[in-house]
Amino acid sequence: TDTVSTLVALKDTLSVPTNSIVKNVSGTFNLVLEISGRNRAIKRFADLKEWGHKVEMTTKDSLKYKIFFPVNAPLSDTIRHRDSLSRFFGRKVWIETK
């Protein structure tokens, strides 16, 4: 008999996907550019919008206004985003998680 045609192919265990794959956990965080008074914040916000940046502004007490970039990315990328924006704007940018 022909032994080559009677051999059964074994299942390749390396090509079987495993369920233990680590997935990136996405999150939402804000990169705060500055907190300032009303006049400065409104001018800075208008300038950033005019230059094409997707910034947002909030206030809690109408004395201090917060200008920030909302980011929807894995939380492991917070430092990379912060450092990039700090270098781009030439001032300290800090992270605020939601």
C-alpha positions as CSV (number, residue, x, y, z in Angstrom):
1,T,0.0,0.0,0.0
2,D,1.0,3.6,-0.5
3,T,1.9,5.1,2.9
4,V,2.0,8.7,1.6
5,S,-1.7,8.7,0.6
6,T,-2.9,7.0,3.9
7,L,-1.2,9.5,6.3
8,V,-3.6,11.8,8.0
9,A,-2.6,15.5,8.2
10,L,-2.2,16.7,11.7
11,K,-3.8,19.9,12.8
12,D,-1.4,22.8,13.0
13,T,-1.7,24.2,16.5
14,L,0.3,27.3,15.8
15,S,-2.2,28.7,13.4
16,V,-5.1,28.3,15.8
17,P,-6.0,31.7,17.4
18,T,-5.9,32.0,21.1
19,N,-8.4,33.7,23.3
20,S,-5.8,35.2,25.5
21,I,-4.8,38.1,23.1
22,V,-4.4,41.3,25.0
23,K,-6.6,44.1,23.5
24,N,-5.8,47.8,23.8
25,V,-8.2,49.4,26.2
26,S,-9.5,52.6,24.7
27,G,-10.4,55.5,26.9
28,T,-11.1,59.1,26.8
29,F,-9.0,61.8,28.3
30,N,-8.4,65.5,27.9
31,L,-5.1,67.3,27.2
32,V,-5.4,70.6,29.0
33,L,-3.5,73.4,27.2
34,E,-4.2,76.2,29.8
35,I,-6.5,77.5,32.5
36,S,-6.9,81.2,32.4
37,G,-9.2,84.1,32.9
38,R,-12.2,85.0,30.7
39,N,-10.6,87.5,28.3
40,R,-7.4,85.5,27.7
41,A,-9.3,82.2,27.3
42,I,-11.8,83.6,24.8
43,K,-8.9,85.1,22.7
44,R,-6.8,81.9,22.9
45,F,-9.8,79.7,22.1
46,A,-10.7,81.8,19.0
47,D,-7.0,81.8,17.8
48,L,-6.7,78.0,18.2
49,K,-10.0,77.5,16.3
50,E,-8.9,79.8,13.6
51,W,-5.7,77.8,13.2
52,G,-7.8,74.6,12.7
53,H,-7.3,73.0,16.1
54,K,-10.2,71.0,17.5
55,V,-10.2,72.4,21.0
56,E,-12.9,72.8,23.6
57,M,-13.4,75.2,26.5
58,T,-15.2,74.7,29.8
59,T,-15.7,76.6,33.0
60,K,-17.1,75.7,36.4
61,D,-17.3,79.1,38.1
62,S,-16.9,81.7,35.3
63,L,-13.6,82.8,36.8
64,K,-11.2,80.2,35.3
65,Y,-11.7,78.8,31.8
66,K,-10.1,75.5,30.7
67,I,-9.0,75.0,27.1
68,F,-8.4,71.4,26.2
69,F,-8.1,68.8,23.4
70,P,-10.5,65.8,23.9
71,V,-8.7,62.6,22.9
72,N,-10.3,59.2,22.3
73,A,-7.3,56.8,22.3
74,P,-5.8,54.0,24.4
75,L,-4.9,55.3,27.9
76,S,-1.4,53.9,27.3
77,D,-0.8,56.7,24.8
78,T,-1.4,59.6,27.2
79,I,2.3,60.4,27.8
80,R,3.0,60.3,24.1
81,H,0.2,62.7,23.3
82,R,1.1,65.0,26.2
83,D,4.8,65.2,25.2
84,S,4.0,65.8,21.5
85,L,1.6,68.7,22.3
86,S,4.0,70.2,24.9
87,R,6.7,70.3,22.3
88,F,4.4,71.7,19.6
89,F,2.9,74.5,21.8
90,G,6.1,75.2,23.7
91,R,4.4,75.0,27.1
92,K,3.4,72.4,29.6
93,V,0.3,70.4,28.7
94,W,-1.3,68.1,31.3
95,I,-3.6,65.1,31.3
96,E,-7.1,65.0,32.7
97,T,-8.8,61.6,32.7
98,K,-12.6,61.4,32.6
